[in-house]
Amino acid sequence: MKKTVFRLLLIGLVSILVSSHCYSKINIKNLTEYSKDSIGRHFLGKEIARKELTKFINNPNANLLKGTVLIKNKEMLISIVEPILFEIYGKENIISQRPYEVYLFDDYWFVMGTLPTDLEGGTFTIAINRMTCGIIGISHGK
């Protein structure tokens, strides 16, 4: 009997916690405008997306990842910054600057390319926030 009561209280507590953190849960049954595609997926549309974005911007409590480290290691960092660098500076150029120097300063990853010792020139630099994945700065020396 005690185990059953404990389980029910635990389930109730978990339910309350989960529901209090689901700020952007959308009940499609209550929406007047949404569409389904040919494979039965719901598309809520641009207006719902805009409303959800506004919630994130205006309500700091709406972001459940706030305070979470998203870029946890160098491998994840490189997988995020390389496609950006490839697009801006060219894939071959960036790959030729491997191995990269990677440093973590507080909540900021800082990545720089390297050059062979017999070459002169510049390399890329990029700084990215490990919590938000926002790029703080990006450049390439000459």
Helices and strands as residue ranges (DSSP letters): H 2-21, G 28-30, E 35-36, E 42-43, H 46-58, G 60-62, H 74-89, H 91-95, E 101-105, E 108-112, E 124-129, E 135-140
